[in-house]
Amino acid sequence: MTKPTAPRASYAEKPITPLMAEYIAWLKTETGYDVDPMSVQLSGVLRGTFQKSDGNQKRLAASAARKAQESKARAERKAAKPATKKAAK
């Protein structure tokens, strides 16, 4: 039985591009962190794919719904508080 191939495994087999190599060097210089070149390349190439993915879109929608509910609850609590008058000067 063969192990199933990850849907985007081919990206990990591609050589690091010259521009990405420059970016990797820049990251190391700017942060002092010894980044993994392939991880940087994969994240740069696949970030847009991730953002469009069903799983991420569902997460974003759930987060937006939660924030909307929290905002509504805050507005309802504020509306339920009795109005206070400022002291006249």
PyMOL commands that place a pseudoatom at each C-alpha (Angstrom):
pseudoatom trace, name=CA, resn=MET, resi=1, chain=A, elem=C, hetatm=0, pos=[0.000, 0.000, 0.000]
pseudoatom trace, name=CA, resn=THR, resi=2, chain=A, elem=C, hetatm=0, pos=[1.418, 3.402, -0.972]
pseudoatom trace, name=CA, resn=LYS, resi=3, chain=A, elem=C, hetatm=0, pos=[1.227, 6.496, 1.108]
pseudoatom trace, name=CA, resn=PRO, resi=4, chain=A, elem=C, hetatm=0, pos=[-1.075, 9.127, -0.440]
pseudoatom trace, name=CA, resn=THR, resi=5, chain=A, elem=C, hetatm=0, pos=[0.744, 12.123, -1.865]
pseudoatom trace, name=CA, resn=ALA, resi=6, chain=A, elem=C, hetatm=0, pos=[0.036, 15.504, -0.310]
pseudoatom trace, name=CA, resn=PRO, resi=7, chain=A, elem=C, hetatm=0, pos=[-1.924, 17.678, -2.750]
pseudoatom trace, name=CA, resn=ARG, resi=8, chain=A, elem=C, hetatm=0, pos=[0.844, 20.240, -3.119]
pseudoatom trace, name=CA, resn=ALA, resi=9, chain=A, elem=C, hetatm=0, pos=[3.901, 18.019, -2.587]
pseudoatom trace, name=CA, resn=SER, resi=10, chain=A, elem=C, hetatm=0, pos=[5.325, 19.090, -5.946]
pseudoatom trace, name=CA, resn=TYR, resi=11, chain=A, elem=C, hetatm=0, pos=[5.998, 22.573, -4.551]
pseudoatom trace, name=CA, resn=ALA, resi=12, chain=A, elem=C, hetatm=0, pos=[8.489, 21.110, -2.064]
pseudoatom trace, name=CA, resn=GLU, resi=13, chain=A, elem=C, hetatm=0, pos=[10.405, 19.509, -4.926]
pseudoatom trace, name=CA, resn=LYS, resi=14, chain=A, elem=C, hetatm=0, pos=[10.999, 22.748, -6.825]
pseudoatom trace, name=CA, resn=PRO, resi=15, chain=A, elem=C, hetatm=0, pos=[14.336, 24.501, -6.468]
pseudoatom trace, name=CA, resn=ILE, resi=16, chain=A, elem=C, hetatm=0, pos=[14.497, 27.759, -4.543]
pseudoatom trace, name=CA, resn=THR, resi=17, chain=A, elem=C, hetatm=0, pos=[14.275, 30.659, -6.969]
pseudoatom trace, name=CA, resn=PRO, resi=18, chain=A, elem=C, hetatm=0, pos=[16.972, 33.350, -7.070]
pseudoatom trace, name=CA, resn=LEU, resi=19, chain=A, elem=C, hetatm=0, pos=[14.504, 35.979, -5.837]
pseudoatom trace, name=CA, resn=MET, resi=20, chain=A, elem=C, hetatm=0, pos=[13.424, 33.747, -2.961]
pseudoatom trace, name=CA, resn=ALA, resi=21, chain=A, elem=C, hetatm=0, pos=[17.097, 33.138, -2.085]
pseudoatom trace, name=CA, resn=GLU, resi=22, chain=A, elem=C, hetatm=0, pos=[17.556, 36.922, -1.828]
pseudoatom trace, name=CA, resn=TYR, resi=23, chain=A, elem=C, hetatm=0, pos=[14.449, 37.161, 0.363]
pseudoatom trace, name=CA, resn=ILE, resi=24, chain=A, elem=C, hetatm=0, pos=[15.721, 34.357, 2.617]
pseudoatom trace, name=CA, resn=ALA, resi=25, chain=A, elem=C, hetatm=0, pos=[19.069, 36.127, 3.022]
pseudoatom trace, name=CA, resn=TRP, resi=26, chain=A, elem=C, hetatm=0, pos=[17.249, 39.379, 3.771]
pseudoatom trace, name=CA, resn=LEU, resi=27, chain=A, elem=C, hetatm=0, pos=[15.089, 37.689, 6.422]
pseudoatom trace, name=CA, resn=LYS, resi=28, chain=A, elem=C, hetatm=0, pos=[18.186, 36.266, 8.113]
pseudoatom trace, name=CA, resn=THR, resi=29, chain=A, elem=C, hetatm=0, pos=[19.912, 39.661, 8.066]
pseudoatom trace, name=CA, resn=GLU, resi=30, chain=A, elem=C, hetatm=0, pos=[16.892, 41.606, 9.276]
pseudoatom trace, name=CA, resn=THR, resi=31, chain=A, elem=C, hetatm=0, pos=[15.750, 39.200, 12.005]
pseudoatom trace, name=CA, resn=GLY, resi=32, chain=A, elem=C, hetatm=0, pos=[18.905, 37.368, 13.013]
pseudoatom trace, name=CA, resn=TYR, resi=33, chain=A, elem=C, hetatm=0, pos=[16.856, 34.166, 12.767]
pseudoatom trace, name=CA, resn=ASP, resi=34, chain=A, elem=C, hetatm=0, pos=[18.220, 31.269, 10.748]
pseudoatom trace, name=CA, resn=VAL, resi=35, chain=A, elem=C, hetatm=0, pos=[15.108, 30.582, 8.681]
pseudoatom trace, name=CA, resn=ASP, resi=36, chain=A, elem=C, hetatm=0, pos=[14.513, 27.313, 6.871]
pseudoatom trace, name=CA, resn=PRO, resi=37, chain=A, elem=C, hetatm=0, pos=[14.781, 28.170, 3.147]
pseudoatom trace, name=CA, resn=MET, resi=38, chain=A, elem=C, hetatm=0, pos=[12.207, 25.629, 1.940]
pseudoatom trace, name=CA, resn=SER, resi=39, chain=A, elem=C, hetatm=0, pos=[9.687, 26.700, 4.580]
pseudoatom trace, name=CA, resn=VAL, resi=40, chain=A, elem=C, hetatm=0, pos=[10.090, 30.322, 3.497]
pseudoatom trace, name=CA, resn=GLN, resi=41, chain=A, elem=C, hetatm=0, pos=[9.642, 29.393, -0.160]
pseudoatom trace, name=CA, resn=LEU, resi=42, chain=A, elem=C, hetatm=0, pos=[6.603, 27.219, 0.515]
pseudoatom trace, name=CA, resn=SER, resi=43, chain=A, elem=C, hetatm=0, pos=[4.962, 29.856, 2.675]
pseudoatom trace, name=CA, resn=GLY, resi=44, chain=A, elem=C, hetatm=0, pos=[5.567, 32.534, 0.060]
pseudoatom trace, name=CA, resn=VAL, resi=45, chain=A, elem=C, hetatm=0, pos=[4.231, 30.426, -2.791]
pseudoatom trace, name=CA, resn=LEU, resi=46, chain=A, elem=C, hetatm=0, pos=[1.247, 28.880, -0.998]
pseudoatom trace, name=CA, resn=ARG, resi=47, chain=A, elem=C, hetatm=0, pos=[-0.017, 31.712, 1.213]
pseudoatom trace, name=CA, resn=GLY, resi=48, chain=A, elem=C, hetatm=0, pos=[-2.648, 32.817, -1.300]
pseudoatom trace, name=CA, resn=THR, resi=49, chain=A, elem=C, hetatm=0, pos=[-3.802, 29.237, -1.795]
pseudoatom trace, name=CA, resn=PHE, resi=50, chain=A, elem=C, hetatm=0, pos=[-4.220, 28.891, 1.959]
pseudoatom trace, name=CA, resn=GLN, resi=51, chain=A, elem=C, hetatm=0, pos=[-6.144, 32.153, 2.210]
pseudoatom trace, name=CA, resn=LYS, resi=52, chain=A, elem=C, hetatm=0, pos=[-8.603, 30.979, -0.455]
pseudoatom trace, name=CA, resn=SER, resi=53, chain=A, elem=C, hetatm=0, pos=[-8.959, 27.479, 1.013]
pseudoatom trace, name=CA, resn=ASP, resi=54, chain=A, elem=C, hetatm=0, pos=[-12.343, 26.266, 2.224]
pseudoatom trace, name=CA, resn=GLY, resi=55, chain=A, elem=C, hetatm=0, pos=[-11.036, 25.653, 5.718]
pseudoatom trace, name=CA, resn=ASN, resi=56, chain=A, elem=C, hetatm=0, pos=[-9.626, 29.160, 6.068]
pseudoatom trace, name=CA, resn=GLN, resi=57, chain=A, elem=C, hetatm=0, pos=[-12.732, 30.746, 4.572]
pseudoatom trace, name=CA, resn=LYS, resi=58, chain=A, elem=C, hetatm=0, pos=[-14.891, 28.867, 7.092]
pseudoatom trace, name=CA, resn=ARG, resi=59, chain=A, elem=C, hetatm=0, pos=[-12.608, 30.005, 9.923]
pseudoatom trace, name=CA, resn=LEU, resi=60, chain=A, elem=C, hetatm=0, pos=[-12.831, 33.617, 8.761]
pseudoatom trace, name=CA, resn=ALA, resi=61, chain=A, elem=C, hetatm=0, pos=[-16.622, 33.440, 8.478]
pseudoatom trace, name=CA, resn=ALA, resi=62, chain=A, elem=C, hetatm=0, pos=[-16.924, 31.927, 11.959]
pseudoatom trace, name=CA, resn=SER, resi=63, chain=A, elem=C, hetatm=0, pos=[-14.640, 34.603, 13.381]
pseudoatom trace, name=CA, resn=ALA, resi=64, chain=A, elem=C, hetatm=0, pos=[-16.657, 37.377, 11.709]
pseudoatom trace, name=CA, resn=ALA, resi=65, chain=A, elem=C, hetatm=0, pos=[-19.920, 35.902, 13.004]
pseudoatom trace, name=CA, resn=ARG, resi=66, chain=A, elem=C, hetatm=0, pos=[-18.497, 35.658, 16.529]
pseudoatom trace, name=CA, resn=LYS, resi=67, chain=A, elem=C, hetatm=0, pos=[-17.293, 39.280, 16.415]
pseudoatom trace, name=CA, resn=ALA, resi=68, chain=A, elem=C, hetatm=0, pos=[-20.667, 40.447, 15.105]
pseudoatom trace, name=CA, resn=GLN, resi=69, chain=A, elem=C, hetatm=0, pos=[-22.445, 38.599, 17.931]
pseudoatom trace, name=CA, resn=GLU, resi=70, chain=A, elem=C, hetatm=0, pos=[-20.083, 40.107, 20.516]
pseudoatom trace, name=CA, resn=SER, resi=71, chain=A, elem=C, hetatm=0, pos=[-20.649, 43.573, 19.077]
pseudoatom trace, name=CA, resn=LYS, resi=72, chain=A, elem=C, hetatm=0, pos=[-24.416, 43.089, 19.161]
pseudoatom trace, name=CA, resn=ALA, resi=73, chain=A, elem=C, hetatm=0, pos=[-24.263, 41.871, 22.763]
pseudoatom trace, name=CA, resn=ARG, resi=74, chain=A, elem=C, hetatm=0, pos=[-22.183, 44.921, 23.787]
pseudoatom trace, name=CA, resn=ALA, resi=75, chain=A, elem=C, hetatm=0, pos=[-24.661, 47.263, 22.103]
pseudoatom trace, name=CA, resn=GLU, resi=76, chain=A, elem=C, hetatm=0, pos=[-27.574, 45.537, 23.858]
pseudoatom trace, name=CA, resn=ARG, resi=77, chain=A, elem=C, hetatm=0, pos=[-25.847, 45.808, 27.249]
pseudoatom trace, name=CA, resn=LYS, resi=78, chain=A, elem=C, hetatm=0, pos=[-25.109, 49.484, 26.639]
pseudoatom trace, name=CA, resn=ALA, resi=79, chain=A, elem=C, hetatm=0, pos=[-28.712, 50.160, 25.591]
pseudoatom trace, name=CA, resn=ALA, resi=80, chain=A, elem=C, hetatm=0, pos=[-30.016, 48.395, 28.704]
pseudoatom trace, name=CA, resn=LYS, resi=81, chain=A, elem=C, hetatm=0, pos=[-28.036, 50.626, 31.085]
pseudoatom trace, name=CA, resn=PRO, resi=82, chain=A, elem=C, hetatm=0, pos=[-29.947, 53.607, 32.416]
pseudoatom trace, name=CA, resn=ALA, resi=83, chain=A, elem=C, hetatm=0, pos=[-28.817, 56.907, 30.958]
pseudoatom trace, name=CA, resn=THR, resi=84, chain=A, elem=C, hetatm=0, pos=[-26.929, 59.114, 33.383]
pseudoatom trace, name=CA, resn=LYS, resi=85, chain=A, elem=C, hetatm=0, pos=[-27.042, 62.887, 33.209]
pseudoatom trace, name=CA, resn=LYS, resi=86, chain=A, elem=C, hetatm=0, pos=[-23.872, 64.868, 33.442]
pseudoatom trace, name=CA, resn=ALA, resi=87, chain=A, elem=C, hetatm=0, pos=[-23.754, 67.209, 36.386]
pseudoatom trace, name=CA, resn=ALA, resi=88, chain=A, elem=C, hetatm=0, pos=[-24.532, 70.803, 35.443]
pseudoatom trace, name=CA, resn=LYS, resi=89, chain=A, elem=C, hetatm=0, pos=[-21.692, 73.200, 35.980]
for i in range(1, 89): cmd.bond("trace and resi %d" % i, "trace and resi %d" % (i + 1))
show_as sticks, trace
zoom trace
